[in-house]
Amino acid sequence: MRIKTLFAVVLFFSTMAWAQNDPTIMTINGQPVSRSEFEYSYNKNNTKGVIDKKSIDEYVELFINYKLKVQAALDARLDTMKSFKQEFLSYRDQQIRPTMIDESDVEAEAKKIYLETKQRIDAAGGLMRCAHILLSLNQRASDVEQIKVRNQADSVYNALKHGADFAELARKYSGDKGSAVKGGELPPITKGQTVPEFENALLLLKPGEISSPVLSPFGYHIIKMIGKEEMQPYDSLKADILHFIEVRNLREQIINQKLNQLSMEAGNGVTPEELLDRRLEELEAKDPDLKNLVREYHDGLLLFEISKRTVWDKAIKDENGLQTYFKKNKKKYKWEQPRFKGIAYHVKNKADIAAVRNCVKNLPFNKWAEKLRSTFNNDSVIRIRVEKGIFKAGDNPLIDRKVFKKNVEVKPLKDYPIDAIYGKKLKAPAELDDVRGQVIADYQEVLEKEWVATLRKKYAVTIHRDVLATVNKH
């Protein structure tokens, strides 16, 4: 009993010491926020290279808004969505899975690969070292071409029989460029690694012997048996096997094997996912930066989703709200210089100049492109070329010359020699679509401010000013 009491006292004081080292800087909706979390966020977003660097007091308000939005996302149970869980677990796995193994686990896999390969090679009769000269032949070659390549192969073979150097002829004539530079020598092979025609001929050769031309799907081979050998010791191949593991991304397979092993050893239905969660807790306890990094990603996902639903998508889809905002703030969207709202187009036939204008003159501007496409370019024949938009001076040479009276060169468009424009010159935006992108951005800002004001009323926020004063000073 005294031991339990002593343990409880030690735990109590260690907890108190931690709380003193990392005091609560604020509470949001009753949830404490540690000084270390605030410092991590502040320091990351206010480095020397940041243009709009904030003071701590300025940043507090931004940080609170951020935490309020995350709290709103949690209240909306966005963290229970399947898409959220999948993305967050994917990030967690990137951080944690590699720590489940060490180099001894990787080397154990390397030795396993070596032993399995050696057993397979020994069962196949060992490794064979050989070289070949390939006279390439396309399988669809004509009879004339087949005879020509066969004669070339016979010629090379006869030269070898009369003492010509195999490596020299391989470098000169072989169609297998990878082995040709090595005098025709191939990497060591075992049974089953080559096409049957090549393998059958090779197995009939003794060391030093050369085959007559052998036809395979690749062409004619002249094969030289160099000799047989056993697989090299593990230590001499270790670096190659480890490289193979990295190139084939076998570390993930090793991690899965380790997790399954640990899961079985743990018993009681403990899953690999639970093991990863435990590992994350262990590492976060040792590394506050990792804890902050993972929390930042977790909260960032929630912030994105709740902002998308509450502000970004809402502003884009709220046509009535956008129209009302634009009409109320129309003077805000004046242009310094006039614009041309319309099309610059190029046609083959003069009659199409008027046809284009008549096609769109009674339609809303946002319907022009589809109407022109379906009327003039709806089949394999492209009758017109069109550039549509709201142009300022300098955007389009044809419009610069015809509308803004600039002395500029207009290069003729190949196959479409007749140029024309249609539209109207505007001193200021006439309707929402003329500045839709800018209005949406401004309307989103309005919705954002209204949302934050609502959150400020909904959730209680308490700032511990005495702790705030110690940020980056303890």
N, C-alpha and C positions, 0 to 999 in steps of 0.2 A: 504494500500500500504506500509506504514511504517513497519507494522507487517511482511509482506512478505519479505521486505528488511532485517529486523533484523534476520529473520529465515535463510535467505540465508547467512548472515554474520556468524552466529553461525555455520551453516553447513560447511562453508568454513574453519573456524578456527579449527573445530573438525577434519575435513579431513586432514588439514595441520599437526595437532598434531599427528594424526595416522601415516602419512607419515614420520614424524620425528622420531617416535618411531620404525618404521619398514621400514627403507629406502631401496631403490633398490640397490642390491649388484651387479647385472649384467643385461644386456639385451641380449636376444638371438632371432635373427630374428625380432628385434623390440619389443619383448615381455619382460616386466620387470619381474625379479625374486627377491623376497623380501629376506632380510637378514634372517628373521625367517625361511623361507623355507630352505635356505642353512644350517642354524644352526641345524635345525631339522634333516636333512639328514646326516650332518657331525657327530653330536653327537650320532646318532643312530648307525652309522657304524664304530665308533671309540671309543667304550666303553673300559673299562679297560681289559676286557677279550679277546679283538680282538688281534690276533697274529700279523697281518700285519697292525699295526696302522699307519695312515697317518698324516702328518702335514697338516695344513690348506692349505698351498700353493700346496702341492702334491694333496690334495683332490679336489681342484678347477678344475684341468684338468679332473679328473674322472667325476665330477659332470657336467661339460660342455658337455662331451661326452654323458652322460646320457640324458641331456636335448635336445641335438641335435637329438638323436635317437627318442625321444618322438615327437619332432617337425616334423621329417620325417614321423612318423606314422600318425600324424594329417593331414599333407599335403596329405597323401595317403588315407585319410578319413576312416581309420580303426576304428575310433570311431563311425562310422555310421553302422558298421556291426551288424547284429542281434545277433550274438553270443557274441560280446563284450557288447552290451547293456544289454543282459540278465544276463551276469555274473556280470557286474558292479552294476546293479540294485539289484541283489541278495545280494551283499555285502552292498550296501547302506541300504537295508531293514534290514539287521542284526544289523546295527548300529542305525537306526532311528525308525523302527517300535515299539520297546519296549517303546520308549519315548512318544508315542502317547496316552498312558493310564497311570493311576496311580492306587494306591491300592484301591481307592474309586470305580473305574470302575470294578476292580476285585471283590470287595465285592458286588457290585450291581448284578453282574452275579451270585455270590454265593447265594444271597437271591432269585434271580429268579429261580435258580435250586431247592432251598429248597421249594419254594411255589408250583412249578409245581409238584414236587415229593409228597408233602403233599396232594395236590388236587387229585392226582392219587391214593394215598393210602386210603384217606378218601372215595373216590368213590368205592374202592374195599372192603370197610368194615373194614379198619384199618389193623394193623399188627398182625400177629399170631406168637406166640413164641411156638416152639415145639422141640422135640428131636426124634431121631429114632435110631434103631439098624438095620443095613443093613447086610443081609446074601447074599453076592454077588453071582451072577449066570450069567455065560456067555450065551448070546442068542443062541449060537450054541452048548450048552451043550447036552450031550447024555441023554437019558431017565433015565439011572441009576444015573447020576450026578444030574439031576433035582429032583429025588426022595430023594436023599441024602440031598440036601440043604433044601428042603421042610421039611424034618424030623428035621433038625437042627433048622429051624425056629420055628416049633411046640414045640420043646424041650425048647427053650429059652422062648417062650410065656407062656408055662406051668409053668416054674420057676417063671416068673413075677406074674402069677395069684396066686402063693403060697407065695408071699411076697418077692421075690428076689429084690435086689436093681437095678433099671433100669440103673443108671449111671455106676455101677460096671460091669454089663453085657455088656453095650455098649463098655466100654473100653476093655473088654476081647474078644468080638466076632465080633464087627461091622467091616464090610469091608470099611466103610467110615472113613478113618484114620483121616481126618481133624476134624470131629465132635467127633470121638471116644475119643480123649484126653480130650474133654470137657464133657464127660459123655453122648455123643450123641446129645448135644444141637446144633441146627442150628441157624444162624443169623435170626432175625425177617424177615418174608416173607409175601407177599400179594398174592392175587389170580393171577394166570397166571405165577408165577415164578417157579413152579415145574411141573413135569409130571402129566397128568390128574389122573392116578391111585393113586398117592400119595395125590394130592390135594382133590380128592373126598372123600377119607377115612378120611383125616384130618378134613374136614368141618363137618363130622358127629359126631365128638368127642366134648365132653364138657371138660372144664378145669379139669385136673387131670386124665382123662380117657386114656386108652391104647387100641390100635387097635389090632385085630388079624393079623397074617401075611398077607401082601398085596403084590401081585406080580406086578412088574413094569419091564421095560426093563433092569434095573440094578440088579434085584434080588428081594428078599423078604424083605419088610420093616415092622418093628414093630414100630408103631408111638405113641408118647405120646404128648397130647395137654397140654401145660403148661398154656397158657392163651392168651388173646387178649390185645392189648394196642394201644394207639395213638402215632403218631410220636412225637419224642422228640422236645423241643423248638429249635429254630434256633441257639441260643447262645451255646447250648451244642453240636451242630453238626457242628458249623462253621469251626473248625480246620479240620475236616474230609472232608468237602466240598471243602475247599481251597486246601487241598492235592489232592483231586480228580481232580480239575482244572489243577493243575500242572502236574500230572501224565498223564492226557489225552491231554496235550498240548492245553488246551482250551484258553490260552492267545491269541493265534493267531486268534481264532474266535472272541474274545472280541475286539481285535485290528481292525479286519475287520468291525465289527459292529460300532465301534467308527468312523472309517474313512468314512463309508457310511453316518453316521449321520452328521458328519462335512461337508461332500460334499453337502448334501442336504441343510444344513443351509447356506452354502456359496453361493449357487445358481450360476447363470451365467455359468452353464456347467462346474464348477470346479470339476476335477476328483480326486479320492484318490491319484493317482500318483503325481498330481500337489501339493497336500497337503503335501506329503512326501518330495518333492523337497523344498517347502517353509520351512518345519521343519528343513531340513538339513542346509539351509542357516541361519536360526535363531541360530541353535546350533553351527555352524562354527563361527559365529560372536562372540559368547560367549566363545568358546573353540578353540584357535588356534591349539592345539594338534590334535583335531578331524579333523580340516580342513586339516592339514598336512597329517594325517593318510589316509583320504579319497582320497586326491590328490595322495598320494604315491601308493595306490591301483589302482587308475584310470590309472596313468602313467605306473605302473608296468605291467598292462594288455597290454597296447599298446606296451611297450618295448618288451615284450615276443613275441607278434605276429609279429612285424616288424623284430626282430632278427631272428625268425624262418624262415621267408620268405627270408630275405636278406643274412643270413649267414648260419644258421644251416642246413636247408633243402637243400639249394643250394650246400653246400659242399658235402653232402651225395649223392646227385643226379648227381653231375658233375664228371662223371667217367673219362672223358678226362683230366679234371683239376687235379684230384687226381693222375692219372697215370703220368702226366707231372711233378707234384710236387714230387712224389716219386722218379722218375728217376733222377731228378735234385738234390735231397737231400738224395740219397740212403746211402751215407756214414754216415749220421746222425743216421741211424737206426741199428747200429751195436749192437750185443749182447755180453755181457761179457762172456757168456758161450754158447756152441753150443745147438741146439734144435733138436728134432726129429719131423719131419712133417709126420704124417701118422696115423695109427690105431693100437690099441692093441685089439685083438679079441679072442673070445673063441667059440669053436665049439664042436659038439657032435661026428661028424664023421671025421676021418682023411682026407678023400677026400675033405672036404670043405676047408681045409687050402689053397690048390692050387686054388680051385674054387673062393675063395674070392679075391685072388691076380689077377687072370685072369679077374675078373669082373670089376675091377677098374683101371687096370694098364695103360690104354690108355685114361683115363678121366681126366678132370681138377679136382683139389682137392675139389673144392666146389660142385662137382656133386657126390662125392663118397657116401655120406650118403643116398641120395634118391635112388641111384642105388642099394646099398646093401639092403635097406629096401624092394624095389620092387622085388628084385631077391630072397632073402632068407627069408624074414619075411612078406610076402604079404598076408598070410592067418592066420588061427588060430594057426598054428604050428610055433613056433619061433626057427629057425635053428641055429642062431648065436647071440652072444652078442658082441657089438662093442663100443669102446671108441675112438673117432676121435678128433684130435686137433694138436696143435703145443706144444710139451711137453718139459719142461726143467727138469733137474735132480731133482728128488723128487716129481714130479707130478704123476707118475704112477709106481708101483713096477715092473710090467712086463717089461716096457720099461727101467727102471733103471737097471734091471739085464741083459737084452739082448743087449741094445744099449750103456748104460753108464757104463756097467761092474761093477755094484755095487753088493755087497754081501748082498742082501735083500731077505726077505721071500715073496713069492708070494702065497697068499692063493687061493686054487682052487675054481672055481665058480661052485656051485651046478648044476648038470645036464649038464655042459659044461666043461668037464675035460681037453680038449686039448687047449693049449694056443699058440698064434702066434702073430707076428707083421708084418706090411708091411708099407714101407715108406722110407724116406731117412733122413740122418743126415745133418743138415745145420750149417755152421759156422756163417752165416749171412742171413738176409731175402733175399729170391731170387725174390720175386714178391710182389706186393702191398698187396695181401690178407694175406701175412704173418704178416703184421703189420698194417692192414687196420684201426683199431680203433685209433691207435696213429697218423697215417697220417691224418685221418679225423680231429682229434682235432687240429693238427698243421695247416692244410689247413684252417680250420675255423678261426684260429687266424690271418692268412694272410688276409683272406677276411674281417675280422673285422677291421683290421688296414686300409685296402684300403677304406672301407666304411666310416670310421671316417674321413679319409683324405678328401674324397669327400664332406662330410657334413661340414667340417671346411671351405672348399672353397665356398660352396653353401650358408651358413647362416652366417650373420654378428654376431660377439660376441664382446660385450664391457664389460670389468670388471671395476668396480668402486673400485680402490685400497684403497681409503680412507675409504670406508665402510667395505671392506674386513678386514682391520686392526682392526676393532671393534668387530669382531666375538667373541662371548663369553666374551666380555670385557665391555659391556655396562650395 
